[in-house]
Amino acid sequence: MRRAESPPAKVAARSRWGRWPRVALFAGGAAYAWFAAGSRPFSTGGDAATAGAFALMAVLAAVVRVTDTQAVSRPPPAKGRLLAWVVAVACMVGWELATLFAGNSHLFPTASDLYNAAASSRLAKSVVFYLWLLLGWGLFGR
Amino acid sequence: MSRDLALEIWCAVALGLVSCVVLARVTGGRYATLRRVLHLLTATRPRTAAAFLGWMWVGWHLFAR
């Protein structure tokens, strides 16, 4: 007779936050990204919106650590080969450095140049801001 | 080398990162998932601190300065 298997990490991670708090959190993040995308770089508003995201992420990460009583018993994500990630990130960093040192931002745009072109649209800027918040949540909030 | 080629290389780089996510899913754990990579980046306190500084720098660079 087979023993009952322990729930996978994904299920455990989902059970930490209820459905509606998660929906509210992600919707709040989207609203904040839209609000922040309305500010301009090199302005007090831009500084405040970005610093506000730092503070919110730090508070959320602290709350998760304090309230997460299952953290010790939760299994880490399954191991797998990292080679593909290492190659992909090395290519990204390599190409970014190559474009940076090429010195011609029109012929060889860096990631920042591409972002600056996209950021003239508030929607595009808010999407990038939201992705940045999601990355922060993935790193510090889970 | 033209601007178009430079942009195509950026597209290939982005596609490579997306491919890593897809590869992890379709191979059933043979390759590391994004969740695993993020977990490794914050596995210890020094790594978490470094990751937080890096994340803050990206945000400051893109949205504030």
N, CA and C atoms of all chains as a GROMACS GRO file, in nm:
protein
  621
    1MET      N    1   0.084  -0.119   0.000
    1MET     CA    2   0.000   0.000   0.000
    1MET      C    3   0.088   0.125   0.000
    2ARG      N    4   0.053   0.218  -0.090
    2ARG     CA    5   0.136   0.338  -0.102
    2ARG      C    6   0.104   0.437   0.009
    3ARG      N    7   0.208   0.501   0.057
    3ARG     CA    8   0.187   0.605   0.158
    3ARG      C    9   0.138   0.733   0.089
    4ALA      N   10   0.058   0.806   0.163
    4ALA     CA   11   0.011   0.934   0.108
    4ALA      C   12   0.130   1.028   0.093
    5GLU      N   13   0.139   1.091  -0.024
    5GLU     CA   14   0.251   1.181  -0.048
    5GLU      C   15   0.224   1.316   0.015
    6SER      N   16   0.335   1.381   0.058
    6SER     CA   17   0.319   1.514   0.114
    6SER      C   18   0.281   1.610   0.001
    7PRO      N   19   0.207   1.719   0.033
    7PRO     CA   20   0.165   1.811  -0.072
    7PRO      C   21   0.285   1.878  -0.136
    8PRO      N   22   0.277   1.902  -0.266
    8PRO     CA   23   0.390   1.969  -0.331
    8PRO      C   24   0.409   2.110  -0.280
    9ALA      N   25   0.532   2.161  -0.302
    9ALA     CA   26   0.567   2.294  -0.250
    9ALA      C   27   0.471   2.400  -0.302
   10LYS      N   28   0.424   2.384  -0.430
   10LYS     CA   29   0.338   2.485  -0.488
   10LYS      C   30   0.209   2.500  -0.407
   11VAL      N   31   0.153   2.385  -0.365
   11VAL     CA   32   0.030   2.388  -0.287
   11VAL      C   33   0.055   2.455  -0.152
   12ALA      N   34   0.169   2.419  -0.090
   12ALA     CA   35   0.202   2.478   0.040
   12ALA      C   36   0.217   2.628   0.029
   13ALA      N   37   0.284   2.671  -0.079
   13ALA     CA   38   0.306   2.814  -0.097
   13ALA      C   39   0.174   2.887  -0.116
   14ARG      N   40   0.080   2.825  -0.189
   14ARG     CA   41  -0.047   2.891  -0.214
   14ARG      C   42  -0.130   2.903  -0.087
   15SER      N   43  -0.117   2.802   0.000
   15SER     CA   44  -0.202   2.801   0.118
   15SER      C   45  -0.161   2.906   0.220
   16ARG      N   46  -0.040   2.962   0.204
   16ARG     CA   47   0.008   3.061   0.299
   16ARG      C   48  -0.077   3.188   0.294
   17TRP      N   49  -0.116   3.227   0.176
   17TRP     CA   50  -0.199   3.345   0.158
   17TRP      C   51  -0.332   3.297   0.103
   18GLY      N   52  -0.440   3.349   0.157
   18GLY     CA   53  -0.571   3.316   0.102
   18GLY      C   54  -0.585   3.374  -0.038
   19ARG      N   55  -0.690   3.330  -0.107
   19ARG     CA   56  -0.708   3.373  -0.245
   19ARG      C   57  -0.727   3.525  -0.254
   20TRP      N   58  -0.819   3.579  -0.172
   20TRP     CA   59  -0.853   3.721  -0.186
   20TRP      C   60  -0.741   3.813  -0.139
   21PRO      N   61  -0.670   3.781  -0.029
   21PRO     CA   62  -0.554   3.866   0.003
   21PRO      C   63  -0.451   3.870  -0.110
   22ARG      N   64  -0.434   3.756  -0.176
   22ARG     CA   65  -0.338   3.753  -0.288
   22ARG      C   66  -0.388   3.839  -0.403
   23VAL      N   67  -0.518   3.825  -0.434
   23VAL     CA   68  -0.575   3.906  -0.543
   23VAL      C   69  -0.561   4.054  -0.509
   24ALA      N   70  -0.591   4.090  -0.382
   24ALA     CA   71  -0.582   4.230  -0.340
   24ALA      C   72  -0.438   4.280  -0.348
   25LEU      N   73  -0.345   4.194  -0.309
   25LEU     CA   74  -0.203   4.231  -0.312
   25LEU      C   75  -0.156   4.258  -0.456
   26PHE      N   76  -0.193   4.168  -0.546
   26PHE     CA   77  -0.148   4.183  -0.685
   26PHE      C   78  -0.220   4.299  -0.754
   27ALA      N   79  -0.349   4.317  -0.720
   27ALA     CA   80  -0.422   4.431  -0.778
   27ALA      C   81  -0.366   4.562  -0.722
   28GLY      N   82  -0.332   4.562  -0.593
   28GLY     CA   83  -0.272   4.681  -0.533
   28GLY      C   84  -0.138   4.713  -0.598
   29GLY      N   85  -0.062   4.609  -0.628
   29GLY     CA   86   0.067   4.628  -0.696
   29GLY      C   87   0.048   4.689  -0.833
   30ALA      N   88  -0.055   4.642  -0.905
   30ALA     CA   89  -0.082   4.696  -1.038
   30ALA      C   90  -0.124   4.843  -1.028
   31ALA      N   91  -0.207   4.874  -0.929
   31ALA     CA   92  -0.251   5.013  -0.911
   31ALA      C   93  -0.132   5.102  -0.876
   32TYR      N   94  -0.044   5.050  -0.790
   32TYR     CA   95   0.075   5.129  -0.751
   32TYR      C   96   0.166   5.151  -0.872
   33ALA      N   97   0.179   5.045  -0.956
   33ALA     CA   98   0.263   5.057  -1.076
   33ALA      C   99   0.207   5.164  -1.169
   34TRP      N  100   0.075   5.167  -1.183
   34TRP     CA  101   0.012   5.269  -1.270
   34TRP      C  102   0.034   5.408  -1.213
   35PHE      N  103   0.020   5.419  -1.081
   35PHE     CA  104   0.044   5.548  -1.014
   35PHE      C  105   0.190   5.591  -1.032
   36ALA      N  106   0.282   5.498  -1.008
   36ALA     CA  107   0.425   5.531  -1.017
   36ALA      C  108   0.465   5.566  -1.160
   37ALA      N  109   0.400   5.501  -1.257
   37ALA     CA  110   0.435   5.526  -1.397
   37ALA      C  111   0.396   5.667  -1.440
   38GLY      N  112   0.313   5.733  -1.360
   38GLY     CA  113   0.275   5.870  -1.392
   38GLY      C  114   0.380   5.972  -1.351
   39SER      N  115   0.480   5.928  -1.275
   39SER     CA  116   0.586   6.020  -1.232
   39SER      C  117   0.700   6.020  -1.334
   40ARG      N  118   0.776   6.128  -1.332
   40ARG     CA  119   0.889   6.139  -1.424
   40ARG      C  120   1.020   6.111  -1.351
   41PRO      N  121   1.116   6.050  -1.421
   41PRO     CA  122   1.249   6.032  -1.360
   41PRO      C  123   1.310   6.170  -1.330
   42PHE      N  124   1.403   6.175  -1.242
   42PHE     CA  125   1.470   6.299  -1.201
   42PHE      C  126   1.370   6.400  -1.142
   43SER      N  127   1.267   6.347  -1.079
   43SER     CA  128   1.171   6.436  -1.013
   43SER      C  129   1.146   6.382  -0.871
   44THR      N  130   1.096   6.469  -0.786
   44THR     CA  131   1.066   6.426  -0.650
   44THR      C  132   0.961   6.315  -0.650
   45GLY      N  133   0.864   6.327  -0.741
   45GLY     CA  134   0.760   6.224  -0.751
   45GLY      C  135   0.817   6.089  -0.790
   46GLY      N  136   0.911   6.090  -0.884
   46GLY     CA  137   0.974   5.964  -0.927
   46GLY      C  138   1.054   5.902  -0.814
   47ASP      N  139   1.129   5.987  -0.743
   47ASP     CA  140   1.207   5.937  -0.628
   47ASP      C  141   1.114   5.877  -0.522
   48ALA      N  142   1.005   5.950  -0.492
   48ALA     CA  143   0.914   5.906  -0.386
   48ALA      C  144   0.844   5.776  -0.425
   49ALA      N  145   0.801   5.765  -0.550
   49ALA     CA  146   0.730   5.644  -0.593
   49ALA      C  147   0.823   5.522  -0.585
   50THR      N  148   0.949   5.540  -0.626
   50THR     CA  149   1.043   5.428  -0.623
   50THR      C  150   1.082   5.394  -0.480
   51ALA      N  151   1.109   5.497  -0.400
   51ALA     CA  152   1.144   5.472  -0.259
   51ALA      C  153   1.025   5.410  -0.185
   52GLY      N  154   0.903   5.450  -0.221
   52GLY     CA  155   0.784   5.390  -0.161
   52GLY      C  156   0.776   5.241  -0.190
   53ALA      N  157   0.814   5.203  -0.312
   53ALA     CA  158   0.814   5.059  -0.347
   53ALA      C  159   0.919   4.984  -0.265
   54PHE      N  160   1.036   5.047  -0.244
   54PHE     CA  161   1.139   4.984  -0.158
   54PHE      C  162   1.079   4.956  -0.019
   55ALA      N  163   1.015   5.061   0.036
   55ALA     CA  164   0.963   5.049   0.172
   55ALA      C  165   0.852   4.944   0.179
   56LEU      N  166   0.761   4.947   0.082
   56LEU     CA  167   0.651   4.850   0.081
   56LEU      C  168   0.704   4.707   0.071
   57MET      N  169   0.804   4.688  -0.017
   57MET     CA  170   0.858   4.553  -0.033
   57MET      C  171   0.928   4.507   0.095
   58ALA      N  172   1.002   4.598   0.159
   58ALA     CA  173   1.070   4.562   0.283
   58ALA      C  174   0.969   4.524   0.391
   59VAL      N  175   0.859   4.601   0.400
   59VAL     CA  176   0.756   4.571   0.501
   59VAL      C  177   0.688   4.438   0.469
   60LEU      N  178   0.652   4.417   0.341
   60LEU     CA  179   0.588   4.291   0.302
   60LEU      C  180   0.677   4.171   0.332
   61ALA      N  181   0.806   4.185   0.297
   61ALA     CA  182   0.900   4.076   0.322
   61ALA      C  183   0.911   4.046   0.471
   62ALA      N  184   0.913   4.152   0.552
   62ALA     CA  185   0.920   4.134   0.698
   62ALA      C  186   0.794   4.067   0.750
   63VAL      N  187   0.679   4.109   0.700
   63VAL     CA  188   0.552   4.050   0.743
   63VAL      C  189   0.548   3.901   0.707
   64VAL      N  190   0.592   3.868   0.586
   64VAL     CA  191   0.592   3.728   0.543
   64VAL      C  192   0.682   3.644   0.633
   65ARG      N  193   0.801   3.699   0.666
   65ARG     CA  194   0.894   3.623   0.750
   65ARG      C  195   0.838   3.601   0.890
   66VAL      N  196   0.773   3.703   0.943
   66VAL     CA  197   0.721   3.693   1.080
   66VAL      C  198   0.600   3.600   1.086
   67THR      N  199   0.513   3.610   0.986
   67THR     CA  200   0.388   3.533   0.991
   67THR      C  201   0.400   3.395   0.930
   68ASP      N  202   0.510   3.367   0.861
   68ASP     CA  203   0.524   3.239   0.792
   68ASP      C  204   0.575   3.132   0.889
   69THR      N  205   0.483   3.066   0.956
   69THR     CA  206   0.523   2.966   1.055
   69THR      C  207   0.558   2.832   0.991
   70GLN      N  208   0.528   2.816   0.860
   70GLN     CA  209   0.555   2.687   0.795
   70GLN      C  210   0.690   2.688   0.722
   71ALA      N  211   0.764   2.799   0.735
   71ALA     CA  212   0.885   2.814   0.653
   71ALA      C  213   0.985   2.702   0.674
   72VAL      N  214   1.001   2.655   0.797
   72VAL     CA  215   1.102   2.553   0.825
   72VAL      C  216   1.061   2.419   0.766
   73SER      N  217   0.931   2.386   0.776
   73SER     CA  218   0.886   2.256   0.730
   73SER      C  219   0.864   2.250   0.578
   74ARG      N  220   0.853   2.368   0.514
   74ARG     CA  221   0.825   2.367   0.371
   74ARG      C  222   0.947   2.322   0.292
   75PRO      N  223   0.932   2.226   0.202
   75PRO     CA  224   1.049   2.181   0.126
   75PRO      C  225   1.092   2.289   0.026
   76PRO      N  226   1.224   2.300  -0.001
   76PRO     CA  227   1.269   2.396  -0.102
   76PRO      C  228   1.224   2.350  -0.240
   77PRO      N  229   1.223   2.442  -0.338
   77PRO     CA  230   1.184   2.400  -0.473
   77PRO      C  231   1.274   2.288  -0.524
   78ALA      N  232   1.216   2.202  -0.607
   78ALA     CA  233   1.292   2.088  -0.658
   78ALA      C  234   1.419   2.134  -0.728
   79LYS      N  235   1.526   2.055  -0.708
   79LYS     CA  236   1.653   2.090  -0.772
   79LYS      C  237   1.645   2.058  -0.921
   80GLY      N  238   1.722   2.131  -0.996
   80GLY     CA  239   1.728   2.107  -1.140
   80GLY      C  240   1.852   2.173  -1.193
   81ARG      N  241   1.886   2.139  -1.316
   81ARG     CA  242   2.008   2.196  -1.372
   81ARG      C  243   1.995   2.347  -1.391
   82LEU      N  244   2.102   2.415  -1.354
   82LEU     CA  245   2.103   2.562  -1.364
   82LEU      C  246   2.170   2.609  -1.493
   83LEU      N  247   2.224   2.514  -1.570
   83LEU     CA  248   2.306   2.551  -1.686
   83LEU      C  249   2.233   2.646  -1.781
   84ALA      N  250   2.107   2.615  -1.812
   84ALA     CA  251   2.033   2.698  -1.907
   84ALA      C  252   2.020   2.841  -1.856
   85TRP      N  253   1.993   2.854  -1.725
   85TRP     CA  254   1.980   2.988  -1.665
   85TRP      C  255   2.113   3.063  -1.669
   86VAL      N  256   2.221   2.991  -1.638
   86VAL     CA  257   2.353   3.055  -1.637
   86VAL      C  258   2.387   3.106  -1.777
   87VAL      N  259   2.360   3.024  -1.878
   87VAL     CA  260   2.390   3.064  -2.017
   87VAL      C  261   2.304   3.184  -2.056
   88ALA      N  262   2.173   3.178  -2.025
   88ALA     CA  263   2.082   3.286  -2.064
   88ALA      C  264   2.119   3.418  -1.996
   89VAL      N  265   2.149   3.412  -1.867
   89VAL     CA  266   2.184   3.535  -1.794
   89VAL      C  267   2.321   3.587  -1.841
   90ALA      N  268   2.415   3.494  -1.868
   90ALA     CA  269   2.548   3.537  -1.917
   90ALA      C  270   2.533   3.606  -2.052
   91CYS      N  271   2.446   3.555  -2.140
   91CYS     CA  272   2.422   3.619  -2.269
   91CYS      C  273   2.363   3.759  -2.250
   92MET      N  274   2.269   3.770  -2.156
   92MET     CA  275   2.205   3.900  -2.133
   92MET      C  276   2.307   4.002  -2.080
   93VAL      N  277   2.385   3.959  -1.980
   93VAL     CA  278   2.485   4.050  -1.922
   93VAL      C  279   2.593   4.083  -2.026
   94GLY      N  280   2.634   3.983  -2.101
   94GLY     CA  281   2.736   4.004  -2.204
   94GLY      C  282   2.692   4.103  -2.310
   95TRP      N  283   2.568   4.087  -2.356
   95TRP     CA  284   2.519   4.177  -2.460
   95TRP      C  285   2.496   4.317  -2.405
   96GLU      N  286   2.450   4.326  -2.281
   96GLU     CA  287   2.432   4.457  -2.218
   96GLU      C  288   2.566   4.530  -2.209
   97LEU      N  289   2.671   4.457  -2.167
   97LEU     CA  290   2.804   4.520  -2.156
   97LEU      C  291   2.857   4.558  -2.294
   98ALA      N  292   2.832   4.471  -2.392
   98ALA     CA  293   2.880   4.500  -2.528
   98ALA      C  294   2.815   4.627  -2.582
   99THR      N  295   2.683   4.641  -2.561
   99THR     CA  296   2.613   4.760  -2.610
   99THR      C  297   2.654   4.884  -2.529
  100LEU      N  298   2.678   4.863  -2.400
  100LEU     CA  299   2.717   4.975  -2.314
  100LEU      C  300   2.851   5.033  -2.358
  101PHE      N  301   2.946   4.944  -2.385
  101PHE     CA  302   3.081   4.992  -2.421
  101PHE      C  303   3.094   5.027  -2.569
  102ALA      N  304   2.994   4.989  -2.648
  102ALA     CA  305   2.997   5.028  -2.790
  102ALA      C  306   2.983   5.180  -2.801
  103GLY      N  307   2.910   5.239  -2.708
  103GLY     CA  308   2.905   5.385  -2.701
  103GLY      C  309   2.811   5.452  -2.799
  104ASN      N  310   2.743   5.377  -2.884
  104ASN     CA  311   2.649   5.437  -2.979
  104ASN      C  312   2.509   5.385  -2.946
  105SER      N  313   2.435   5.465  -2.870
  105SER     CA  314   2.307   5.414  -2.819
  105SER      C  315   2.202   5.399  -2.928
  106HIS      N  316   2.223   5.463  -3.044
  106HIS     CA  317   2.126   5.443  -3.153
  106HIS      C  318   2.150   5.309  -3.222
  107LEU      N  319   2.277   5.283  -3.256
  107LEU     CA  320   2.307   5.156  -3.325
  107LEU      C  321   2.304   5.038  -3.228
  108PHE      N  322   2.352   5.063  -3.107
  108PHE     CA  323   2.362   4.954  -3.008
  108PHE      C  324   2.287   4.994  -2.880
  109PRO      N  325   2.156   4.989  -2.882
  109PRO     CA  326   2.082   5.031  -2.762
  109PRO      C  327   2.103   4.935  -2.645
  110THR      N  328   2.124   4.991  -2.527
  110THR     CA  329   2.131   4.908  -2.406
  110THR      C  330   1.988   4.878  -2.359
  111ALA      N  331   1.976   4.795  -2.258
  111ALA     CA  332   1.844   4.764  -2.202
  111ALA      C  333   1.778   4.893  -2.152
  112SER      N  334   1.859   4.982  -2.092
  112SER     CA  335   1.805   5.109  -2.043
  112SER      C  336   1.752   5.194  -2.157
  113ASP      N  337   1.825   5.195  -2.271
  113ASP     CA  338   1.778   5.272  -2.387
  113ASP      C  339   1.644   5.218  -2.437
  114LEU      N  340   1.632   5.086  -2.441
  114LEU     CA  341   1.506   5.026  -2.486
  114LEU      C  342   1.394   5.062  -2.391
  115TYR      N  343   1.426   5.058  -2.260
  115TYR     CA  344   1.324   5.094  -2.160
  115TYR      C  345   1.285   5.240  -2.176
  116ASN      N  346   1.385   5.328  -2.194
  116ASN     CA  347   1.355   5.472  -2.206
  116ASN      C  348   1.262   5.498  -2.324
  117ALA      N  349   1.285   5.424  -2.434
  117ALA     CA  350   1.198   5.441  -2.551
  117ALA      C  351   1.055   5.396  -2.518
  118ALA      N  352   1.045   5.284  -2.445
  118ALA     CA  353   0.913   5.230  -2.412
  118ALA      C  354   0.842   5.314  -2.307
  119ALA      N  355   0.922   5.379  -2.220
  119ALA     CA  356   0.864   5.449  -2.104
  119ALA      C  357   0.790   5.577  -2.141
  120SER      N  358   0.794   5.616  -2.269
  120SER     CA  359   0.714   5.732  -2.309
  120SER      C  360   0.565   5.698  -2.302
  121SER      N  361   0.534   5.568  -2.306
  121SER     CA  362   0.395   5.524  -2.286
  121SER      C  363   0.376   5.490  -2.138
  122ARG      N  364   0.275   5.549  -2.078
  122ARG     CA  365   0.251   5.522  -1.935
  122ARG      C  366   0.217   5.375  -1.913
  123LEU      N  367   0.141   5.317  -2.007
  123LEU     CA  368   0.102   5.177  -1.992
  123LEU      C  369   0.227   5.086  -1.993
  124ALA      N  370   0.317   5.112  -2.089
  124ALA     CA  371   0.439   5.029  -2.098
  124ALA      C  372   0.524   5.047  -1.974
  125LYS      N  373   0.535   5.172  -1.926
  125LYS     CA  374   0.616   5.197  -1.807
  125LYS      C  375   0.554   5.127  -1.685
  126SER      N  376   0.420   5.131  -1.676
  126SER     CA  377   0.356   5.066  -1.561
  126SER      C  378   0.373   4.915  -1.567
  127VAL      N  379   0.374   4.858  -1.689
  127VAL     CA  380   0.397   4.713  -1.702
  127VAL      C  381   0.538   4.677  -1.654
  128VAL      N  382   0.638   4.758  -1.693
  128VAL     CA  383   0.776   4.732  -1.649
  128VAL      C  384   0.786   4.748  -1.497
  129PHE      N  385   0.722   4.852  -1.444
  129PHE     CA  386   0.725   4.874  -1.298
  129PHE      C  387   0.661   4.755  -1.226
  130TYR      N  388   0.550   4.707  -1.282
  130TYR     CA  389   0.480   4.593  -1.220
  130TYR      C  390   0.567   4.467  -1.225
  131LEU      N  391   0.634   4.445  -1.338
  131LEU     CA  392   0.725   4.330  -1.349
  131LEU      C  393   0.837   4.340  -1.246
  132TRP      N  394   0.885   4.462  -1.225
  132TRP     CA  395   0.990   4.484  -1.124
  132TRP      C  396   0.936   4.452  -0.984
  133LEU      N  397   0.813   4.495  -0.956
  133LEU     CA  398   0.752   4.462  -0.827
  133LEU      C  399   0.735   4.310  -0.812
  134LEU      N  400   0.692   4.245  -0.921
  134LEU     CA  401   0.674   4.099  -0.916
  134LEU      C  402   0.807   4.028  -0.890
  135LEU      N  403   0.914   4.080  -0.952
  135LEU     CA  404   1.046   4.022  -0.928
  135LEU      C  405   1.082   4.037  -0.780
  136GLY      N  406   1.054   4.153  -0.724
  136GLY     CA  407   1.080   4.175  -0.582
  136GLY      C  408   0.998   4.080  -0.496
  137TRP      N  409   0.872   4.062  -0.533
  137TRP     CA  410   0.785   3.970  -0.457
  137TRP      C  411   0.837   3.827  -0.468
  138GLY      N  412   0.880   3.789  -0.590
  138GLY     CA  413   0.934   3.655  -0.610
  138GLY      C  414   1.060   3.632  -0.528
  139LEU      N  415   1.141   3.738  -0.513
  139LEU     CA  416   1.267   3.724  -0.438
  139LEU      C  417   1.245   3.727  -0.287
  140PHE      N  418   1.164   3.823  -0.240
  140PHE     CA  419   1.160   3.849  -0.096
  140PHE      C  420   1.027   3.820  -0.029
  141GLY      N  421   0.921   3.800  -0.108
  141GLY     CA  422   0.790   3.785  -0.047
  141GLY      C  423   0.740   3.643  -0.035
  142ARG      N  424   0.810   3.548  -0.096
  142ARG     CA  425   0.758   3.412  -0.098
  142ARG      C  426   0.820   3.327   0.009
  143MET      N  427   2.733   4.632  -3.870
  143MET     CA  428   2.624   4.582  -3.787
  143MET      C  429   2.516   4.689  -3.774
  144SER      N  430   2.392   4.650  -3.792
  144SER     CA  431   2.285   4.749  -3.792
  144SER      C  432   2.209   4.748  -3.660
  145ARG      N  433   2.130   4.852  -3.642
  145ARG     CA  434   2.045   4.861  -3.523
  145ARG      C  435   1.945   4.744  -3.520
  146ASP      N  436   1.898   4.707  -3.639
  146ASP     CA  437   1.801   4.596  -3.645
  146ASP      C  438   1.861   4.468  -3.587
  147LEU      N  439   1.987   4.443  -3.624
  147LEU     CA  440   2.052   4.322  -3.573
  147LEU      C  441   2.069   4.329  -3.421
  148ALA      N  442   2.105   4.449  -3.372
  148ALA     CA  443   2.120   4.467  -3.226
  148ALA      C  444   1.987   4.438  -3.156
  149LEU      N  445   1.878   4.488  -3.216
  149LEU     CA  446   1.746   4.463  -3.156
  149LEU      C  447   1.708   4.315  -3.164
  150GLU      N  448   1.747   4.251  -3.273
  150GLU     CA  449   1.719   4.107  -3.286
  150GLU      C  450   1.795   4.027  -3.180
  151ILE      N  451   1.916   4.071  -3.150
  151ILE     CA  452   1.992   4.002  -3.045
  151ILE      C  453   1.923   4.020  -2.910
  152TRP      N  454   1.871   4.142  -2.885
  152TRP     CA  455   1.796   4.163  -2.760
  152TRP      C  456   1.674   4.071  -2.754
  153CYS      N  457   1.606   4.055  -2.868
  153CYS     CA  458   1.489   3.966  -2.872
  153CYS      C  459   1.532   3.822  -2.842
  154ALA      N  460   1.646   3.782  -2.898
  154ALA     CA  461   1.697   3.646  -2.876
  154ALA      C  462   1.731   3.625  -2.728
  155VAL      N  463   1.789   3.729  -2.666
  155VAL     CA  464   1.823   3.721  -2.523
  155VAL      C  465   1.696   3.704  -2.440
  156ALA      N  466   1.594   3.784  -2.471
  156ALA     CA  467   1.466   3.773  -2.398
  156ALA      C  468   1.403   3.636  -2.420
  157LEU      N  469   1.410   3.589  -2.545
  157LEU     CA  470   1.354   3.457  -2.577
  157LEU      C  471   1.428   3.348  -2.500
  158GLY      N  472   1.560   3.366  -2.484
  158GLY     CA  473   1.639   3.269  -2.410
  158GLY      C  474   1.593   3.258  -2.265
  159LEU      N  475   1.563   3.373  -2.204
  159LEU     CA  476   1.515   3.372  -2.065
  159LEU      C  477   1.378   3.306  -2.054
  160VAL      N  478   1.291   3.339  -2.149
  160VAL     CA  479   1.157   3.277  -2.149
  160VAL      C  480   1.170   3.125  -2.173
  161SER      N  481   1.265   3.089  -2.259
  161SER     CA  482   1.287   2.946  -2.288
  161SER      C  483   1.328   2.870  -2.162
  162CYS      N  484   1.403   2.935  -2.075
  162CYS     CA  485   1.445   2.869  -1.951
  162CYS      C  486   1.322   2.835  -1.866
  163VAL      N  487   1.226   2.927  -1.861
  163VAL     CA  488   1.103   2.903  -1.784
  163VAL      C  489   1.026   2.786  -1.847
  164VAL      N  490   1.013   2.790  -1.979
  164VAL     CA  491   0.938   2.685  -2.049
  164VAL      C  492   1.009   2.550  -2.035
  165LEU      N  493   1.142   2.553  -2.050
  165LEU     CA  494   1.221   2.430  -2.042
  165LEU      C  495   1.203   2.361  -1.906
  166ALA      N  496   1.202   2.443  -1.800
  166ALA     CA  497   1.185   2.387  -1.666
  166ALA      C  498   1.048   2.320  -1.653
  167ARG      N  499   0.948   2.379  -1.718
  167ARG     CA  500   0.813   2.323  -1.708
  167ARG      C  501   0.800   2.194  -1.788
  168VAL      N  502   0.848   2.197  -1.911
  168VAL     CA  503   0.824   2.081  -1.999
  168VAL      C  504   0.914   1.962  -1.966
  169THR      N  505   1.026   1.986  -1.898
  169THR     CA  506   1.114   1.874  -1.866
  169THR      C  507   1.085   1.817  -1.727
  170GLY      N  508   0.984   1.871  -1.660
  170GLY     CA  509   0.941   1.815  -1.532
  170GLY      C  510   1.047   1.816  -1.423
  171GLY      N  511   1.118   1.926  -1.410
  171GLY     CA  512   1.213   1.940  -1.300
  171GLY      C  513   1.356   1.904  -1.335
  172ARG      N  514   1.380   1.864  -1.460
  172ARG     CA  515   1.518   1.834  -1.499
  172ARG      C  516   1.602   1.962  -1.501
  173TYR      N  517   1.538   2.071  -1.540
  173TYR     CA  518   1.606   2.201  -1.537
  173TYR      C  519   1.542   2.287  -1.429
  174ALA      N  520   1.621   2.376  -1.372
  174ALA     CA  521   1.575   2.457  -1.259
  174ALA      C  522   1.462   2.552  -1.300
  175THR      N  523   1.362   2.562  -1.214
  175THR     CA  524   1.253   2.655  -1.239
  175THR      C  525   1.295   2.795  -1.196
  176LEU      N  526   1.217   2.894  -1.238
  176LEU     CA  527   1.244   3.032  -1.196
  176LEU      C  528   1.234   3.042  -1.044
  177ARG      N  529   1.138   2.970  -0.989
  177ARG     CA  530   1.120   2.968  -0.844
  177ARG      C  531   1.246   2.918  -0.774
  178ARG      N  532   1.307   2.816  -0.831
  178ARG     CA  533   1.430   2.760  -0.775
  178ARG      C  534   1.544   2.864  -0.783
  179VAL      N  535   1.554   2.930  -0.896
  179VAL     CA  536   1.660   3.030  -0.914
  179VAL      C  537   1.643   3.144  -0.812
  180LEU      N  538   1.518   3.192  -0.797
  180LEU     CA  539   1.493   3.299  -0.701
  180LEU      C  540   1.522   3.252  -0.559
  181HIS      N  541   1.488   3.126  -0.532
  181HIS     CA  542   1.515   3.068  -0.400
  181HIS      C  543   1.665   3.066  -0.372
  182LEU      N  544   1.743   3.027  -0.473
  182LEU     CA  545   1.890   3.021  -0.457
  182LEU      C  546   1.947   3.161  -0.433
  183LEU      N  547   1.890   3.260  -0.501
  183LEU     CA  548   1.941   3.397  -0.487
  183LEU      C  549   1.917   3.456  -0.348
  184THR      N  550   1.821   3.397  -0.275
  184THR     CA  551   1.790   3.449  -0.141
  184THR      C  552   1.803   3.341  -0.035
  185ALA      N  553   1.890   3.244  -0.061
  185ALA     CA  554   1.901   3.129   0.030
  185ALA      C  555   1.967   3.165   0.163
  186THR      N  556   2.052   3.266   0.163
  186THR     CA  557   2.120   3.306   0.287
  186THR      C  558   2.097   3.456   0.310
  187ARG      N  559   2.126   3.502   0.429
  187ARG     CA  560   2.106   3.645   0.458
  187ARG      C  561   2.194   3.735   0.371
  188PRO      N  562   2.324   3.704   0.355
  188PRO     CA  563   2.405   3.790   0.268
  188PRO      C  564   2.353   3.793   0.124
  189ARG      N  565   2.308   3.677   0.074
  189ARG     CA  566   2.254   3.674  -0.062
  189ARG      C  567   2.126   3.756  -0.070
  190THR      N  568   2.042   3.744   0.034
  190THR     CA  569   1.918   3.821   0.035
  190THR      C  570   1.948   3.971   0.035
  191ALA      N  571   2.047   4.009   0.117
  191ALA     CA  572   2.084   4.151   0.123
  191ALA      C  573   2.137   4.198  -0.013
  192ALA      N  574   2.222   4.115  -0.076
  192ALA     CA  575   2.276   4.152  -0.207
  192ALA      C  576   2.164   4.160  -0.311
  193ALA      N  577   2.072   4.064  -0.306
  193ALA     CA  578   1.961   4.063  -0.401
  193ALA      C  579   1.873   4.186  -0.381
  194PHE      N  580   1.852   4.224  -0.255
  194PHE     CA  581   1.768   4.341  -0.228
  194PHE      C  582   1.836   4.468  -0.280
  195LEU      N  583   1.967   4.478  -0.259
  195LEU     CA  584   2.040   4.595  -0.310
  195LEU      C  585   2.034   4.599  -0.463
  196GLY      N  586   2.052   4.482  -0.526
  196GLY     CA  587   2.046   4.475  -0.671
  196GLY      C  588   1.908   4.513  -0.723
  197TRP      N  589   1.805   4.461  -0.657
  197TRP     CA  590   1.667   4.492  -0.697
  197TRP      C  591   1.640   4.642  -0.681
  198MET      N  592   1.688   4.700  -0.570
  198MET     CA  593   1.670   4.843  -0.548
  198MET      C  594   1.744   4.924  -0.655
  199TRP      N  595   1.866   4.881  -0.689
  199TRP     CA  596   1.943   4.955  -0.789
  199TRP      C  597   1.870   4.957  -0.923
  200VAL      N  598   1.815   4.841  -0.963
  200VAL     CA  599   1.741   4.834  -1.090
  200VAL      C  600   1.625   4.933  -1.088
  201GLY      N  601   1.548   4.932  -0.979
  201GLY     CA  602   1.434   5.022  -0.969
  201GLY      C  603   1.476   5.168  -0.972
  202TRP      N  604   1.581   5.200  -0.896
  202TRP     CA  605   1.626   5.339  -0.891
  202TRP      C  606   1.677   5.384  -1.027
  203HIS      N  607   1.752   5.296  -1.092
  203HIS     CA  608   1.811   5.326  -1.223
  203HIS      C  609   1.702   5.349  -1.328
  204LEU      N  610   1.599   5.266  -1.324
  204LEU     CA  611   1.495   5.275  -1.428
  204LEU      C  612   1.391   5.384  -1.399
  205PHE      N  613   1.349   5.395  -1.274
  205PHE     CA  614   1.230   5.476  -1.247
  205PHE      C  615   1.259   5.609  -1.177
  206ALA      N  616   1.374   5.620  -1.115
  206ALA     CA  617   1.403   5.745  -1.045
  206ALA      C  618   1.514   5.824  -1.112
  207ARG      N  619   1.616   5.757  -1.162
  207ARG     CA  620   1.730   5.827  -1.223
  207ARG      C  621   1.756   5.779  -1.364
   0.00000   0.00000   0.00000
